Amino acid sequence: MQTRNSTDLPPVATEYNGKDRNAFLFGWNPQAELWNGRLAMIGFLAYLLWDIAGFSVVRDILHLVSY
C-alpha cells in the first residue's frame, strides 16, 4: 500500500469525456456549460456592483413605467 504525505495534493481532474475541462471549445459540449456559468456569474456580479453604485436599469425601468 502506498502512503501519501498530508501535503500532497490529489491529481487534478483534467478530463471530462476525454477533453480538458477548462478548454474553450466551440459548440454544444460540457465545457460550454462551464464557461457559460462562469461568464454568467461575472455578469451578475458586475450588475450588482453597477446597481450598488446607483445606476440601476431595473429601477429606472420601473420608475418610467410608474408614470
Secondary structure, 3 states (H helix, E strand, C coil): CCCCCCCCCCCCCCEECCEECCCCCCCCCHHHHHHHHHHHHHHHHHHHHHHHCCCCHHHHHHHHHCC
